[in-house]
Amino acid sequence: MRVDQTDAHMHHKFALYDDARLLSGSYNWTRSAANYNQENLIVTSDRAIVERFGSEFERLWSDFSRR
């Protein structure tokens, strides 16, 4: 897990687990999202997609760490 300490934050809603599984979508991971909101969440283990999101995360994290 990483926590950014900048004034501007990533607003992407995705999680990568062990570089093997991706969760991504509008889902806010809150009680309201689970019980009331109309949300979407995609879960995939497709290697190409997981790798693309992983690369994008590393790029974004690098950009934010320079601020």
RODRENKOL-72168 format. One record per residue: residue number from 1; x negated, y, z negated of N, C-alpha, C, O in turn; residue in one letter. Coordinates in nm, 3 decimals. Example, Ala and Ser with C-alpha at 12.3 -4.5 7.8 and 13.67 -1.06 7.14 Angstrom:
<sites>
SITE    nr       npx       npy       npz      capx      capy      capz       cpx       cpy       cpz       opx       opy       opz   rest
SITE     1    -1.319    -0.569    -0.780    -1.230    -0.450    -0.780    -1.320    -0.330    -0.780    -1.424    -0.332    -0.846      A
SITE     2    -1.285    -0.225    -0.708    -1.367    -0.106    -0.714    -1.290     0.003    -0.787    -1.341     0.114    -0.804      S
</sites>
This chain:
<sites>
SITE    nr       npx       npy       npz      capx      capy      capz       cpx       cpy       cpz       opx       opy       opz   rest
SITE     1    -0.085    -0.117     0.000     0.000     0.000     0.000    -0.089     0.124     0.000    -0.196     0.125    -0.062      M
SITE     2    -0.044     0.226     0.070    -0.115     0.353     0.073    -0.018     0.463     0.036     0.100     0.457     0.070      R
SITE     3    -0.067     0.565    -0.033     0.014     0.680    -0.069    -0.057     0.804    -0.016    -0.175     0.825    -0.045      V
SITE     4     0.015     0.884     0.061    -0.050     1.005     0.112    -0.028     1.120     0.014     0.076     1.129    -0.051      D
SITE     5    -0.127     1.204     0.005    -0.126     1.316    -0.088    -0.117     1.450    -0.017    -0.155     1.553    -0.073      Q
SITE     6    -0.067     1.451     0.107    -0.061     1.574     0.184     0.074     1.643     0.166     0.169     1.584     0.114      T
SITE     7     0.080     1.769     0.209     0.206     1.844     0.203     0.305     1.796     0.310     0.426     1.802     0.289      D
SITE     8     0.254     1.750     0.423     0.338     1.696     0.529     0.331     1.544     0.520     0.226     1.487     0.491      A
SITE     9     0.443     1.479     0.545     0.446     1.334     0.528     0.495     1.264     0.653     0.571     1.321     0.732      H
SITE    10     0.452     1.140     0.671     0.506     1.057     0.776     0.652     1.029     0.743     0.686     1.003     0.628      M
SITE    11     0.737     1.035     0.843     0.878     1.005     0.820     0.920     0.878     0.892     1.038     0.845     0.898      H
SITE    12     0.823     0.807     0.946     0.853     0.682     1.013     0.911     0.584     0.912     0.870     0.582     0.796      H
SITE    13     1.004     0.503     0.957     1.065     0.405     0.868     1.029     0.267     0.919     1.107     0.203     0.990      K
SITE    14     0.911     0.221     0.882     0.874     0.085     0.916     0.779     0.031     0.810     0.711     0.107     0.741      F
SITE    15     0.777    -0.100     0.800     0.687    -0.167     0.707     0.622    -0.282     0.781     0.686    -0.354     0.858      A
SITE    16     0.493    -0.299     0.756     0.417    -0.411     0.811     0.377    -0.501     0.695     0.325    -0.454     0.594      L
SITE    17     0.401    -0.630     0.710     0.368    -0.726     0.605     0.261    -0.821     0.656     0.282    -0.897     0.750      Y
SITE    18     0.144    -0.814     0.590     0.034    -0.906     0.620    -0.002    -0.910     0.768    -0.045    -1.013     0.819      D
SITE    19     0.014    -0.798     0.837    -0.015    -0.791     0.981     0.057    -0.900     1.059     0.010    -0.943     1.165      D
SITE    20     0.170    -0.946     1.007     0.241    -1.057     1.072     0.389    -1.029     1.094     0.451    -1.093     1.179      A
SITE    21     0.447    -0.936     1.020     0.591    -0.911     1.031     0.615    -0.760     1.023     0.548    -0.689     0.948      R
SITE    22     0.711    -0.714     1.103     0.746    -0.573     1.110     0.893    -0.556     1.077     0.977    -0.631     1.124      L
SITE    23     0.922    -0.456     0.995     1.059    -0.410     0.970     1.064    -0.266     1.017     0.978    -0.186     0.979      L
SITE    24     1.163    -0.231     1.099     1.172    -0.095     1.151     1.317    -0.062     1.183     1.393    -0.148     1.228      S
SITE    25     1.356     0.063     1.160     1.490     0.108     1.193     1.528     0.232     1.115     1.442     0.297     1.055      G
SITE    26     1.656     0.264     1.114     1.704     0.382     1.044     1.723     0.358     0.894     1.737     0.452     0.816      S
SITE    27     1.722     0.232     0.855     1.749     0.193     0.717     1.660     0.269     0.618     1.538     0.270     0.634      Y
SITE    28     1.721     0.333     0.517     1.648     0.415     0.421     1.604     0.341     0.296     1.535     0.400     0.212      N
SITE    29     1.639     0.215     0.281     1.599     0.132     0.168     1.648     0.193     0.036     1.575     0.197    -0.063      W
SITE    30     1.771     0.239     0.038     1.836     0.294    -0.081     1.965     0.218    -0.108     2.013     0.144    -0.022      T
SITE    31     2.021     0.237    -0.224     2.149     0.174    -0.259     2.258     0.219    -0.162     2.339     0.137    -0.118      R
SITE    32     2.262     0.348    -0.129     2.362     0.399    -0.035     2.348     0.333     0.102     2.448     0.297     0.165      S
SITE    33     2.225     0.316     0.148     2.204     0.252     0.277     2.254     0.108     0.274     2.316     0.061     0.370      A
SITE    34     2.229     0.039     0.165     2.269    -0.101     0.153     2.420    -0.116     0.139     2.478    -0.212     0.191      A
SITE    35     2.484    -0.023     0.070     2.625    -0.041     0.036     2.723     0.040     0.121     2.838    -0.001     0.137      N
SITE    36     2.680     0.154     0.177     2.777     0.244     0.239     2.742     0.291     0.379     2.831     0.303     0.464      Y
SITE    37     2.616     0.317     0.406     2.577     0.379     0.532     2.582     0.281     0.649     2.579     0.159     0.631      N
SITE    38     2.590     0.338     0.768     2.575     0.261     0.891     2.428     0.270     0.929     2.384     0.372     0.982      Q
SITE    39     2.354     0.166     0.903     2.209     0.164     0.924     2.171     0.053     1.021     2.252    -0.035     1.051      E
SITE    40     2.048     0.058     1.071     1.997    -0.053     1.150     1.858    -0.090     1.100     1.784    -0.006     1.049      N
SITE    41     1.826    -0.216     1.115     1.695    -0.268     1.073     1.661    -0.385     1.163     1.738    -0.480     1.175      L
SITE    42     1.546    -0.378     1.225     1.496    -0.486     1.309     1.379    -0.551     1.237     1.290    -0.482     1.186      I
SITE    43     1.380    -0.682     1.232     1.271    -0.759     1.173     1.214    -0.847     1.284     1.289    -0.921     1.349      V
SITE    44     1.083    -0.840     1.305     1.022    -0.921     1.410     0.884    -0.969     1.367     0.814    -0.904     1.289      T
SITE    45     0.847    -1.082     1.421     0.712    -1.136     1.404     0.641    -1.139     1.539     0.535    -1.200     1.552      S
SITE    46     0.698    -1.071     1.639     0.637    -1.066     1.772     0.500    -0.999     1.759     0.491    -0.882     1.725      D
SITE    47     0.396    -1.075     1.787     0.258    -1.030     1.765     0.227    -0.898     1.836     0.163    -0.810     1.778      R
SITE    48     0.271    -0.884     1.961     0.241    -0.763     2.037     0.305    -0.641     1.972     0.242    -0.535     1.963      A
SITE    49     0.428    -0.655     1.926     0.497    -0.542     1.863     0.434    -0.509     1.728     0.413    -0.392     1.697      I
SITE    50     0.405    -0.612     1.649     0.342    -0.590     1.518     0.208    -0.519     1.535     0.178    -0.426     1.461      V
SITE    51     0.129    -0.561     1.632    -0.001    -0.498     1.656     0.012    -0.353     1.700    -0.066    -0.268     1.657      E
SITE    52     0.111    -0.322     1.785     0.132    -0.184     1.830     0.168    -0.093     1.714     0.115     0.017     1.702      R
SITE    53     0.260    -0.139     1.627     0.297    -0.060     1.511     0.179    -0.046     1.415     0.159     0.061     1.357      F
SITE    54     0.101    -0.151     1.399    -0.017    -0.144     1.313    -0.117    -0.043     1.363    -0.173     0.034     1.284      G
SITE    55    -0.142    -0.043     1.493    -0.234     0.055     1.553    -0.183     0.197     1.536    -0.259     0.288     1.505      S
SITE    56    -0.053     0.215     1.557     0.006     0.349     1.541    -0.003     0.396     1.397    -0.031     0.513     1.371      E
SITE    57     0.022     0.306     1.303     0.010     0.343     1.162    -0.132     0.388     1.130    -0.151     0.492     1.066      F
SITE    58    -0.230     0.313     1.174    -0.371     0.350     1.147    -0.404     0.484     1.209    -0.475     0.564     1.148      E
SITE    59    -0.354     0.511     1.330    -0.378     0.640     1.395    -0.316     0.753     1.315    -0.380     0.855     1.289      R
SITE    60    -0.189     0.734     1.276    -0.120     0.837     1.198    -0.189     0.859     1.063    -0.208     0.973     1.021      L
SITE    61    -0.225     0.751     0.996    -0.289     0.762     0.865    -0.421     0.839     0.877    -0.454     0.921     0.792      W
SITE    62    -0.494     0.811     0.983    -0.620     0.881     1.006    -0.595     1.030     1.030    -0.666     1.115     0.975      S
SITE    63    -0.494     1.063     1.110    -0.461     1.203     1.136    -0.420     1.274     1.006    -0.464     1.387     0.982      D
SITE    64    -0.339     1.212     0.925    -0.293     1.275     0.800    -0.407     1.289     0.700    -0.408     1.385     0.623      F
SITE    65    -0.502     1.198     0.700    -0.610     1.204     0.602    -0.707     1.318     0.631    -0.784     1.357     0.544      S
SITE    66    -0.703     1.372     0.753    -0.790     1.485     0.789    -0.729     1.619     0.755    -0.795     1.723     0.770      R
SITE    67    -0.605     1.620     0.707    -0.538     1.748     0.677    -0.579     1.799     0.541    -0.533     1.905     0.499      R
</sites>
